[in-house]
Amino acid sequence: MQLAYKADGERAQQRMEAWWEGEIVDRAVILVRAPRTGHEAEYARLTAENPQVSEDEIRAWFTDPDQVIPRQERLVEITYWGGEAMPVIFPMATRMVAILAAFVGCPYQLHAPSHTGWAEPIIDDWNDRPPLCFDPDNAWWQTAQRLLDAGARRAPGRFYVGLPDLNGPTEILSRLRDPQRLAIDLLEQPEAVVQALDEVNEAWYRYFQACIGTIHQWVGGYFTWMGLWSDRPSADLQSDVSCLISPRMFETLLLPAIEQQTRWVERTIYHLDGPDAVRHLDLLLDLPHLDGIQWVPGAGAPPMSAWIRLLRRIQSRNKRLVLYCEAHEVETLMEHLEPEGLLLNTHCASQAQAEDLVQQVGRWTAPKQWLIPAW
């Protein structure tokens, strides 16, 4: 698809397709976003961490298509999409974390100060819980449909449309119950937890398919909050609650649901968040259908460039590597990691800096013949 805001889109798609296959066109993949020259102030306003929105205004700010779509369209227009970054909007904002919990019945609150959404637990007794299934009449799901449809209708020839943050089913279950209570339940009532997890997993896939169906009436491509373009179905996987349990418990009770996701969806990247999650890495790397790992050091941890040994460990197992990093870390990461299967995602303060960074990545990676296998 030719895009108004991405003149080199076809070449970028070739690089992304090679990356998904663990191969390389001419350099490592890098996604760089920056304000277009002359639009720095407006870009800063539209990307502010905490926009000035009151509690009375917050719901419309997140859910009114007449507010959401024009605002995101304008951000696409004034963003420089460098390297393999693709112009994409997320009508159901990714700050509405784990919105699947609302789709299956959780009360969902939008908070103006933090500018995020949060689900309130609804399971107090496993023997007296609601069914956790796809509900076409759910009010939050109908809101999502309206937003996705409004964005997708405006997308052809201009930008792509990303999925809501459905999050991982184990994460959704932790919001339905409460993370600490769920961790105890995994020890004391594992059968009840696994039964509920199976239901949430099925609901996750139904909503995933329904979102794709709404978007693809108007525009193709697959995007999750990670921002990675794919021409085949792709999904992000996650289980932060696994940080509270042992590898043995993770393998027995939670990993089967994650493996099922890797079989349902053709391309999958696992969001590995923080040092406490590393204990499960080998089990994840053993999943034959998992394509890659997105490593996030976590709050207060050393920066991305301090984790080279861990990153090499992931690459050695033939998994793609997705890294959000600071622009000044790109050189270090390029010098110490294999370019095949490596994806760096960063921001620059200006379009000129972003353009220069992409050129530098090209110089760090020796030219290779099209589609040379990485391993």
N, C-alpha and C positions, 0 to 999 in steps of 0.2 A: 504494500500500500504506500503510495506517495503521500508524504505529509507536508503541509504548508510550513511547518516550523522545524523540519529536519531534512535539509537538502541531501545529506549523505546517508539517509535512512536505509537504503538498500545495502550499502556496504556494511553498515552497522549490524544489520540483521544477519548478514553472512558471518560476521565475527561471532555474534551471539549463538548462531546455530553450531558453529565449530566448537565454541566453548561448551555448550551442552553435551557435545560428543567427546569432550576431553581432548580436543584438537585445537589447531591454531591456524589462522590465515596468515597474518604478518606480524602480529604483536599480541601481547596480553590484552585482555578486555578491561577497559576502564570506563566507568560512568562518572561524568563530571557535570555538575550543574552550577550555574552562576547567573547573576543578573545580566541581562543584555546591556550593552553599553548605552548609557543615558537613562537607564531605568533603575538605578541602584536604590534610590529612596523608596520608590513604590514597591520594589521587590522586597526590601527589608520590612515594609509594613505588612505585606501579604503573607510573609513567612515568619512573622513574629511568633515567638514561643507562646506568649500569652496576650493575644489581641484584646483590646479594650471592649469587652462584651459583658453586659450586665447579666445577672441571674434571670431577669425577665426576658432578655433577648436571646439567651443561649440556645434554647430549643430551636427557634427559627433559624438561627445562625447555622446550626448543624443540619436541619431537616427541610427547610423551605427551598424547593428547587429554584425559585426565582431569586434567591440570595446565593445559594451554593454554586450553581452552574456558572453564572456570569463571573463570580469571583475566581473560580478555578480556571475558567477560560482565559481570563486576563492574566493569571499567573503563568499559564502555558505560553502566552504571547510574549511576555517580558523575560522569560527564562532562556538562557543559552543552554542547549542540550548537547553537551560535548561528548566525544567518544561514542560509546554505545548507549548513552542515556537517551531514552525515547520520550517524546512528549506524551504524557499520560495524566489523566485526572482521576481522582477518587471521589465520586459523588457521595458515597457513604464514607466519611472521613476516617482515615486510619487511626485517628485519635479516639475514635469510638471503639475502644479496645474490647476484644472478645464479644462482639455484638451478637454472636450466635447464642450466648447465654440469654439475651433478651428474646431471640427468636423462639427459644424453647421454654419461655415462661418467666424468666427472672425480671423483677422490677429493675429498670435501668435508669440511672440518674446521670444527668449531664451537669458538670460542675464548671462554672465560669472561672473561678480563680485558677484552677489547673488546666482548664480547657480540655478536659478528657471526659470519658464516660466510664461508669462503674456499675457492675451488676450486684444486686443484693441477694444473698443466699435464700433459697426457698426449701431446701431439704433439711428437715429436722429429724425425721425418722425414716430410715430406708424402707420400712414396711408400710409407710403411708406417704408415698411421694407421688407426684403427678407423672403421667407418661411423658417421656422426653423424646419427642418426635417432630417431624416436619408438620407445620401447621400453616396452611395457606392463608388463614384468616388472622394470624397474629399481627397485631397493629404495627409492631416494629418492622416486621418483614414487609408489610405493605408500604411502609415508609421507604424502606430500602429499594423496593421495586420501582416506586415513583422516581426516586433519585437516579437509579441506574438507567431507567428508560429515558429520563430527561437528558442525562449526560450523553448517552449513546446516540440519541437522535441528532445531537449536535456534532458528533465526532467524525463522521466520514471525511477523509481527506485532510483532517486537521490534527487529530490526536487519538490516542487509545484510551480505553476505560478500564480501570483496575477494580478488583474485587473488594468487597468489605473485608475487614479483619475478622474472619471467622475463627481464627486461632485454633489451637489444637484441642481435640476432644477431652484430653485429660485436664487441660487448663479450664475448659468450660465446666467440667464436673467439679473442679476445685472452687469455682465461683458459685455453682449451684449448692454446694455444701459448706465451703470455707476450707482454705488450704490446710490448716493445721488439723481440723477435725477429719478431713479426708485422709491425711497421712496416718492418723490413728485408726481410722476405719480400714485402711489397707492391711493393718495388722490384725484387727479384731473382727472385721466383717468383710473379708476379701470377696466372697461370692456376691454379696449385694453390690459392692462397688463395681465389679467386673460386669455384672448384668446391666447396671445403669450405664457404664462406659460403652457397652455394645450399642445401646440405644442412641446415645449421643453421637457415636461414630456414624451410625446410619443417618441420623439427622444432619450431621455435618456434610455428608456426601450429597444428600438430597438438596440442601441449600446451595452447596457448591454448584451442582448441576443447574439449579434454577437461576442462580446469578449469571452463569455463563449463557443460559438460554435467553435471558433478558438482554444482555449486552450484545450478543452475536446476531440479533435481528438487524443490527445496524453496523457493527464494526467487529473485525476479527482481532486476533492476538490475545495472549493470556498474560495478565499481570497480577501479582500479589503486592502487598505493601513493600516488599523488597525491591520492587522496581525493575525486575528482570524480564525482558521480553522473551516470549517463546511462541512459536507457531503451533505448538502442541499443548494439550492441557498440562498445566503446572500448578503446584500448590506449595505453600509453606507449612512445615510441620513444627510442633513445639510441645514441650512438656516441662515447664518450669517447676511444677510441683514435684518433679522427680528429684530435685535438689534436696528434698526432705527425706528421701528413702534410700535404701541400700541398692546396689546393682542387682542383687539376687531378686529382691522384691520388684524392682523395675522390670527385669527380664521376664518374670513370671506373670505379673499383673498388668503392666502398662504397655510394654513393648509390642505385644500382639496387635493392639489397636493401631499402633503407629505403622507396623509392618503392613497391616491391611490397607492403610492409606496409600502406602507406596505401590500397592498392587492395583488400587482403584484408579490412581492418577498417574499418567505416563511419566511426568517429570516432577521430582520432589526435592526440596532443600530443607534441611532440618536447622532450626534456630537454636543453637547451643549457647546458652546465656550464663556466663559466669563460671568461676573456678569450681563451684560445688557441682556443676553439671558435668565436669570432665570425667568424673568417675564412671559415667555411662558411655563414654565415647567409643570404646572398643565394641560394645554391643551394637551401637548405631552403625559403625563402620562395617560390621558384618552383614548388615541388611543388603541383600543383593540388588534390590530395586531402588534403593536410595541413591540419588544422584550426587548430593553434595551436602556440605556443612557450611552454615553461616556462623562464624565464631564471633561472639560479643564478649569482651573481657569483663564487663559488668562495672557497676558503680564503684569508684575508688580503686579499681585495679590498674595495673600498669597499662600503657597505651598499646595499640595493636602491634607496633614494631618490636615490642618486648616479648612476643609470643612465637618467635620464629620456630623454635623446636617443636611446639605443638602443631603449628601450621604445616611443617614438613611431614609430621606424622600423619596428618590427614591426607596430604597429597600422595604419600607413599602407598595409600590404600585405594588409589584410583578414584577418589572422590573430588568433585568440583569444590572450589573454595571461594566463598563470598565474604569479603572483608570491607566493612565500613571503616574508613581511616581518615586522618587528617591529611591534607594535601602534602605537607612537608614529610610525611612518612612514606610516600609512594616510592621514592628512590630506594630507601632501605628495603622495603618489601620486594621490590623488583630485583634487587641484587641478590636476595637470599632465597627466593622461591622460584619454582618452575613456572614459566609463562603459560604453558598449556594448562587449561582448567582453572586459571587464576582470574578472579574478577575483583577489581578494586572499585569502591564506590566512595566518592568524595565530593566536596564543594570547594569552590574558589570564590574569592571576594570580587573578582571581575572577570569579564569575558576574555580579556587578553591573557590573564593568568591561566584560565582554563584551557585556552587554545595552546599555550606554551606547554602546559602539563601533558596534554595528549601527545604533542610532538616529542617530548622527552621520553614518554613511554615507548614510542616507536623506535627511538634510538637505543634504549636499554635492551630491547628485544631484537636479537639478530633475525633478519628476514628468513623465513622458512617457506618451503613449497606449500601450496594450498592443500590442507587436510592431511598433514603428516600425523600419524597416531602418536599420542603423547606417551603411552606406556606399552 
